[in-house]
Amino acid sequence: MRLRAALAAVMLALGASACQQPVLAAEQAVAAPKAQRVAKEGPGLKTAIFAGGCFWGVEGVFSHVKGVTSAVSGYHGGTERQASYKLVSSGITDHAEAVKVTYDPKIVRYDQLLRIYFSVVADPTQLNRQGPDRGAHYRGAIVPMSAEQNTVAKTYIAQLTAAKLWNRPIVTRIERAQAFYPAENYHQDFMLKNPRHSYIVRWDAPKVKALKAMYPGVYSASFRRD
C-alpha cells in the first residue's frame, strides 16, 4: 500500500499518470454473444456506470457508440473528500476509476452496452487490474442504476459464464450504485485530446478499432463530448 502511494506521488510529481505504467502486450478483444435477456428500459435517456481499468479507454470506447450522449470519467464509491486522482490512484480509497455513460435506449440498449464492455473494454477475468494497471481502483465492475439493469447484468454474466469464452473465471463485479464523482478536467476526453499518447496508442486505440470492426452498426466515427 505504501509503495503504491509512494509511486503514485512520484508519478504525479513528474506529471505522469498511473495509466502510463510500462506495458508488455495488448489486450485481446473477444466476440461476446448477444444477450439473451434484452433490456426493457422505456423512453428517455438512461445512465449506467462501468469500471474497467484506466477510465481513459472506457470513456474512449463508449464515446464512439451511437446513442451514447455523454461519457464522463470519474470515481465511483468512497467519499467526496477522497474523490481525487491523487488519493484514488494511491489505492487507499474504496473508489474505482469508472465512467458514467448516458445513453438513449431507443438507439442503443443496456444489454448492447454490456456486450461492448465484455467484448472490447475490459478483460472480465482480471481481478483488481486491467492491462498494465494494478490495484482495486482498476477493478472491473458493472454498476446498474436500476432494477432492470441489475437483472440484465446478472443474466448476461451467467450467460457468458456458461459460454466459457475465457479460460479463466469471470470476476467482474456487480456493485450497488453509490456516489459518482467526475474526475479532474484533464482526464475528460483524454483520448480525443491526446491521440498520440503512448498509453492511448498501445492500449486504448485498439479497443476503439475493435469496436468499429466487431460492431459497425453501433460504431460512431464522431467522438461524443459532454
N, C-alpha and C positions, 0 to 999 in steps of 0.2 A: 504494500500500500504506500509506504513512504517513498519507495523507489519510483513508483508511478507518478506520485505527486511531484517528486523532485524532477523527473524527466519532463513532465508537463510544464513545470515552471521554467526549466531551461529552454524548452522549445518556444514558449511564449516570449521569453526574453529575446530570443533570436528572431521573433516574428514568424515562427513556424506554427504549424497545426499538427495536432495528433493524428489528423487524417493524412499526414505526409510521411508516415513511417516507411522504412525500406520495404520494397515489395519483391517477391520471388516469382510468382506465377499468377496469371489472370484466372478469375473465377469462370466457371463454365455455365452457360445457360442450359436450362432443362425445359423441355416441352411438356409443361403440366397440362393435364386434360381439362376439358370444360367441366365446370361444376355441375354436379347432378342436381343440386339444390339451387335454383335460380332465385336471386334476391327480389323481393317484392316490397319496395320502399315507398311507393306512392309518389305524387308530384312534388316539385320543389327541390331546391339544392340540398344536398346532404353532405356530411363531413365524416371522415374516418381518419384514424391515426395509424401510421405504420412506422416501425423501427426496424432497421436492417443494416446496422453498421454506421459508418460515416454518413451523415444526413445529406452531404453534397450529392451523392449518387441517387439516393432515394428520391430526393426532390427533383433531380435532373430527369429521371425516368418518368415519373408521374406528370411532370410538366409538359411532356410530349404526348400525353394521352388525350384524345378527343373527348370532350365532355368534362374534363377537369378544368375548373375555372380558377383554382388557386392551389398552390403547393407551398407551404411555409415550413422552413426548417426551425426546429426548436427542441425543447426539452420536456419530456413527459414524466410525470411523477415528481416526488420530492417537494420541496418548499420553494416559494418565490425567492426567498432570501438566498437560496443556494443555486438558483437557476441562472448561472453564468457559465461561460465557456471555461473559464479558469477553474472553477470548482468542479463542474461536471467532469471535465477531462482528467481531473486528478483521481477520480474513482471513489471519492469519499461521500458522494450523494447517492440517492436512490433513483436518479433520473436516467433516462435513456435518450440518446440522440434520436430524434424522431421527426416525422413530417406530418403535418395536418393537411389532409387533402380535401378540398371542397369540389364536389362534382355534381353533374346533372344526371340522375338515373335514367332519364329518357334517352340519353346518348351513351352512357357507359354505366353498367350496373356494378354493384359492390362485388358480386361474385367474379366479375371480369377483372376488377382491380386486384382481387386476391390471386387470380390466375397469373396476372402480370407480376405480382410481387414474388410468388414462388418460382416463376419461370426465369426472370431476369434480374430481379432486385437483390434477393438475398438467398444464401445457401441455408436451408432450414435445418441442416444437420450440425451447424456450427454453434457451440454453446458459449455465450458471452464473448463472442468475437465475430468478425466478418473480414475476410481477406487478411490484410496486414494488421488490422486494428484489433487490439485486445482489451478486455475489461467488460464488466457488466453493463457499462454505459453504452457499449456497442452491441448489446444483445439483440437478437431477432425477436420481435414482438408485434402482435396484432392487437389493436385496441378498438374493439367495437364501441360504437357510440349509440347503439340502440339494441333492443332485444332481437330484432330481425337480423342485424349484422352479426350478433353473437351466435345465433343459430346457424347462419350460413357459414361462418368461420369454423365453428366446431365440426359441422358436417363435411366441409371441404378438407379439413386436416385429416379427418377419419378416412375420407375417400383417397387422399394422397398416401396415407399410411398403408392402406390396403393395396394400392397400386405398386408399391415398392419401387419407386423411381430412383431412390437413392440407396446406396449400400449401407448407410447408417441410419439410425432412428431420427425422426423429425423431433427437434427440441424447441422449435419456435413456440413461444408462449402466447396465450391469450390473456391479456391483462385487463383488469377493470379500468374504466376511464377515470382519470384523475386530471388535475390541472395541467394545462399545456402552456408553456411559456415560450414565445418566439425567441429565436436566437438573435445574436447581435447582427446588425445590418450587413456587415461584411460577409456573413455566411449565406445571406439570402441571394438566390440566383447565382450561386458561385460558379456553376458550370458554364452558364451563359456569359458571365463576366471574365472567366479565366479558362477558355477552351484549350489553351496550350499548356496549362499547368501539368506538371509531370504526373501527379496523382490522378487527375481527371483523364489524361490520355491513357494511362495504364489500366485504371480500374473502372472508371465511370462511363467514358465514351463508348466502350464496348457494350455496355448494358443498353444504352440507347440504340446502338446499331442492331443489337439482338432484338430489341422491341420492334424496330422497323421491319426486320426480316421475318420475325415469327408472327407478328400480329399487325400486318399492314392496314387492316380495316379500322383499327383504333389509333394508329400512329398519326401524330400531327407534327409536321415539319416545323411549325411555329412554336416557339417556346412560351408557355403560359407564364405571365408575370402577374404578381399580386396587385 
